[in-house]
Amino acid sequence: MKKLFTRSLFVGFLIAFVFSSCQQDSEPALDPSVAIELSDLAYGMAERQKMDVYLPANRSQKRTKVLIWIHGGAWIDGDKAEFRDFKPLFESVQEDYAYIAINYRLFNLLGNVNRFPAQEEDVKAAINFIKSKLREWNLSDKVVLAGASAGGHLALLHSYKNDQNFVDVCVALFPPTDLIMLAQTNAFAGILFNSMIGDINTEQQLYINSSPLNFITNNSVPTAFFHGTADTVVPVSQSQELERVLGENNVPKLVQYFEGKGHGFSEETYLDLLNDAEAFIRQYIP
C-alpha cells in the first residue's frame, strides 16, 4: 500500500509538472516592453532557411503589425541582410511594426540545385513558422508581405496562390508577374528559367504555376506595387499586366510608375513610395 501511495504521488507530481511546463511554454517568453533582435532564426533544416526578426519595444498582440520582407537577387543571389539598409526608411514612415526578413534557398545555376519551386516552398514554410510564433513574440495577426524584384515575385505568388487568410496586404517593388512573358522578352531570364524551371515548351504548366498573374481572383489581397518605366531587368510591362488583371478582378490596388527609373530607386524615391504604401496599408489594416 505504501509503495502504491508513493508511486501515485510520484505520477501525480509528474503530471502536474508536465502540465505546468506546457502552460509555461505556451506563454509569451520574451519581454514585450523591450526591443529584441533575433538573428538567423531557423525555420527549416537547410542552411538558407533562416530569418532575422526585429521586435519593437512595447509591442502588443492587439496592435503591433508584422511586415515580412523577401529579398531580391534573381532567385540566385541576395540575402535577408539587405533589409538592414531598408529598415530605417520603413521605421521613418511606420509605427509599431515588427519586421521579419527571410532567406530562402537560392537556385545554383552551375549545380542545377534548388530548382523552382524550392523558393516558393521556402516562403510557405517561413510564413507557417512566423504564424506559429505570433503569440510568443507578442504580435498581432495584421500582416504585410513585401519584397523587391524576385522577392516581389515570391511575395505576390504566395499572397495570391498559397496564402490562407494570413496576409492582409502585399507590397511589391518592380516584380516579375508573368514568367512566360519575361522569358520571351529578357534573354538572361530565358536562359535562367530554362535551367531553374525547365524548357518553356515542355514545362509550360510549371511556368504558369509560378506566375502570380494566374492566381488573381476577386478575393485576392489588396496590392501596392511600384515600377520604373526604364527598367531593363524586369520590364514595366510586368507591372502593367498586373495592374490590368487586378483591375479585371476588382482587387484594391495602388500602382505607381516612375518615369525614367530603372531596376532600383534612389533613397528619396523609396521614402516617397513607402509613405504612399503605408497610407494604402492603413486603409486595410487600421
Order of alpha helices (4+ residues) and beta strands (2+ residues): alpha-beta-beta-beta-alpha-beta-alpha-beta-alpha-beta-alpha-alpha-alpha-beta-alpha-beta-alpha
